[in-house]
Amino acid sequence: MSRVGIVAEFNPLHTGHKYIIDYAKNNLGADSVVIALGNEFTQRGGIAIIDRYSRAQSAIDAGADLVIGMPVLPSCASAEIFAESGVALLAACGCDKIVCGYEGISSENLLNELACVLVEEPDQFKEELHRCLKSGMSFPAARGEALSACFPDCKNEIDYFLKEPNNILALEYQKAIIRCAPSIELVPVKRQGAGHHDMTAENGYASASYIRETIQAGRLNDIRPQLTEASYKILKDASVNNLLLFDDDLSLPLHLELLSINSYNRFFDVTEDFSDRIKKLLPEYVSFSQFADLLKNKSLTASRIRRCLIHILLGITEDDANALRCTHFAPYLWVLSASKGGLSMLGSIKSSSNLPLFFSINEKAAGEAVPFLQPELKALRIARALRIEKSRLSLPNENQRKINLNQSLIK
């Protein structure tokens, strides 16, 4: 039997994601597909357009069998941590392969060689990385230069490869596999249609960025061909009920949080220099996006700045990160949705994994994960409050939520 895993945000799920799920089943012969799904807050540093239970259900309707929720900290952390958490969760679920999208590279051997260098950090790599960081380069740029120094004949290919977010994630998945799950095989699948940054639709496919922008502009029907039927229905219903969230919906809660704190460097990934920069520029705060842009400098990427702001909003500290790091950022298995086949897998997963497995925080198993659940619950409460504010609807909290397992949205 083959159990194939996918690490994803599905923000929202579209035909490109469906292609990956189908590839796992049809090309890799997967008996089951398991998804490690990002939280309400995202790896690029923002908030998910729809809630994770809806995204999980759209994955089941697209052919996945089991959806496990990723904790919030790795969901809105660097690509390295995001990938490590996803791989650890999928390994705990018994996956023997992980399939991921990427933009293409001439040799998959090069992908593995780059990952090995990043894991082993030979002297040549460390020296070049130190030199580049000392010169003022951002970490991603410095790492790229250090890798090119190790593979001088592949410099142009490495430069191209590291410009694409999906390629960077593929590299991080391979690193995580080498470190903690060497029995798992990574299977990169070339992206279909439009590229990650493309703001157009092509051959039935479009980037999630373009899809989100089109939805925010009120033109959901324009990208209906690029969505699965279930995903379109979820988005349509959420749009009608004013439940869709966009990054600047975080503007007021973030502003209030920043005003209530004197120093920010106790929060995860926030340096003392960056804390001082926030304090200096806080009087100019207008919105989440505007302030993130205002905080930009040459040493910090835009995504890292946005993630740091999310960490402050959610109260995620360095202590939280250190505690989670000991679990490879996979402290529990929180089941968000499952097909009939997925439900039948849970017995074997529970017996082979030492992680607490639960469907809701009311279950006994969830009690074992309590030390790790506080940032998670705060994230869910904030997202719920924002949706209530926009929709003026009464929405269930985590204590009230009932998961409808194996109930397709498409009849």
Secondary structure, 3 states (H helix, E strand, C coil): CCEEEEEECCCCCCHHHHHHHHHHHHCCCCCEEEEEECCCECCCCCECCCCHHHHHHHHHHCCCCEEEECCHHHHCCCHHHHHHHHHHHHHHCCCCEEEEEECCCCCHHHHHHHHHHHHHCCHHHHHHHHHHHHCCCCHHHHHHHHHHHHCHHHHHHHHHHCCCHHHHHHHHHHHHHHHHCCCCEEEEEECCCCCCCCCCEECCEECHHHHHHHHHCCCHHHHHHHCCHHHHHHHHHHHHCCCCCCHHHHHHHHHHHHHCCCCCCCECCCCHHHHHHHHHHHHHCCCHHHHHHHCCECCECHHHHHHHHHHHHHCCEHHHHHHHHCCCCCCCEEEEEECHHHHHHHHHHHHHCCCCEECCCCCHHHHHCHHHHHHHHHHHHHHHHHHHHHHCCCCCCCCCCCCCCCCCCCC
